[in-house]
Amino acid sequence: RLMTENLRKARATDIYICSGKPQGETFQPRFTFHGFQYVEVSGLTSPPTLESVTGLVLHSDTPRVSSFSCSDSMVNRLFQNVVWTQRANFLDLPTDCPQRDERMGWTGDAQAYVATAAYNADIGAFYTKWLRELMESQRPSGTFPGYAPFPFQHGWDFGTAWADAGVICPWTIWQAYGDTRVIEACWEPMVRFMQWRTQTSQDNLGIAHGNAWGDWLAQGASTPLEYVDTIYFAISARLMSEMAAAIGHNEQSQQYAAQFERIKSAFATKYLNEDGSVNVNTQTAQALALFADLIPAEKREATGRHLAAMIAANGNHMSTGFLGTRPLLPVLSATGQNDLAVFLLQSREFPSWGYEITNGATTIWERWDSYTKEDGFGRHNASMNSFSHYAFGAVCEWMFRTLAGIDSGTPGYGQIIIAPHPAAPGSNGMHDPIQWVEASYDSIRGTIASNWKIADGKLMLSIDVPANTTAEVHVPAPSAQSITESGHPLDQADHVRVVRQEGDRVVVSVDSGHYAFVVDRAPPAAEAPLRTSKPADTSLNPQALDVRKMRRVQHWDFRDAGNLAAWNQRSNLRVDQRDGKAILVAIGPDPQVAVHFAPAIQGSFVVQLNANPHQGAESQFFWAGPGHGFNAQEQIKRHLNEAEQVNPYLFGGQSNQPVDRLRFDPFESFDAAANVGHMDVESISIYVPAGGQ
């Protein structure tokens, strides 16, 4: 069966009535495009052949500018999946997905992915055009919206990290192409945005506000919004300082630099522990703090070790979402945990990029668990389950910048840094470690290439530096005496100058040209190979629970008018009480009902829904704590089967923050023409383990 649930309201159907020409007919749809992996053809008088349908690839003119291959075929497939996902979504604007009924320029996705996009394709003109639309979409308050263009007036004024795309994306385009005109074109809107950010901050710290999604689709505990907001407040201030200096606004540059230092100081006071760890216990929290440069230099390696320990405690699995995944591998490599970063890249176990590929992915999934071997497509409501969503493809930035080692020393690659990071031999106990990488990038200055290989006890590094540029090359080697270039010792090699020794790397400066370095010994072997294990499961499995052995802390009988009155936050949902029943009726898209309760709960809990969905329903619960928006919280979705009587449905949940609000979305998919949501509800209850809060 062709899966169409995740198209939502997008019909994705082309109908053509044949005229009966005996020589045959060809039909090509106009004014539309479709995102798909499989096509269903019906109505033919004879079975179609593979030649009956031709797929036409549509995307904006963003030529490919890079190549990547390595000794791990899965990683090569990952690179191709990222490229195809980018091609599918870069059509006029950077969309979230090409198949369902959104196809909008979501800003959070764009800022997380833009650096990878610049490595993969020439996006200068494409992003310059979209940034103009983003600047024009700026809200009256000064913030930037969750997507651009922004044709709706629904009050979604701000989402941390999403709004910051208005600063991060111009900075990234400037870094890639060295053209300050993009800064000048965006400058006034960016200044207004920073004014708004400053006005809404509290004591130089971020707050939880707006329609914020946070570390969207993370596995496990969520990262508090006020923490994420502080991180992106700092990032935007630092980037604004750099851009101000680039266009000659030196006084503003100093002001933004000083603002960044104030945020950094406030962050340290509230969040930073003496041992270098951050007191928000998620992988994303540690990674973002390092990524934003909020950790003092003398504590960065300690923070990296703490992050590695958290990953180890999770069975050497990552648990990051849209915001935490991009910085995870870069900060691991930058803090002495490069073997772990490469291990995560090569993992085939859930959640990982390799897990998607071993389960048939040809593009990047929206969720780590869009499909699982245990639940198939059933773990989540299919309507929010895209299989072409580039956010998690942001790992390609690290593959080029760190694994292959191609980086810019100055905006526009006038000065180049080549610093490959091979993993230590024997560091991967589950797969053959990556033994060679070949990568190239057609920069605005010309083609940069970095090819390295570990073989026969040696490390070989071959590079190409384009004309009219210079490069600083960081060769993994214990000393300059252990390196030759084109067969010559470094002190006898043409156009090669030894600059310094940095730990286990020799830094040399080279002019344009081709260079072949050989280190007479491979990097030292790892002390012990990394392996995955099953993380400790502290969650509650609702299927294995007997709520009679738990403590009920909240209960609402929807047939009782007094109980129902507590659920007074409603949208596009009518509740009819008649004949001793409570009937939920959807009257528009996104029907929902919410309640505020006290006292707040924390830790593991179970929501019990006693209901009879007459027509079946994809239902979900959201939860939130004081000062948090529902959209930042975890979602538990379940298909409620049709039944003749009211049945109990259990939804397991967990939060490391207080929870005092619950939202019920009884009909995740709503279509006035095809689905008139209708459900009998008896009650909703919340249970916690005996002895829980």
Buried (B, 14 or more C-beta within 10 A) or exposed (E): EEEBBBBBBBEBEEEEEEEEEEEEEEEEEEEEBBBBEEEEEEEEEEEEEEEEEEEEEBBBEBEEBBEBBBBBEBBBBBBBBBBBBBBBBBBBBBBBBBBBEBBBBBBBBBBBBBBBBBBBBBBBEBBBEBBBBBBEBBBEBBBBBBBBBBEEEEEBBBBBBBBBBBBBBBBBBBBBBBBBEBBBBBBEBBBBBBEBBEEBBEEBBBBBBBBBBBBBBBBBBBBBBBBBBBBBBBBBBBBBBBBBBBBEBEEBBEBBBEBBBBBBEBBBEBBBEEEBBBEBEBBBBBBBBBBBBBBEEEBBBBBBBBBBEBBBEBBBBBBBBBBBBBBBBBBBBBBBBBBBBBBBBBBBBBBBBBBBBBBEBBBBBBBBBBBBEEEEBEBBBBBBBBBBBBBBBBBBBBBBBBBBBBBBBEBBBBBBBBBBBBBBBBBBBBBEBBBBBBBBBBBBBBBBBBBBBBEEEEBBBBBBBBEEBBBBBBBBBBEBEBBBBBEEEBEEBEBBEBEEEEEEBBBBBBBBBEBBBBBBEBBEEBEEBBEBEEBEEEEBEBEEBEBEEBEEBBEBBBBEEEBBEBBEEBBBBEBEEEEEBBBBBBBEBEBBBBBBBEEBBBBBBBBBBBBBBBEBBBBBBBBBBEEBBBBBBBBBBBBBEEEEEBBEBBBBBBBBBBBBBBBBBBBBBBEEEEBBBBBBBBBBBBBBBEEBB
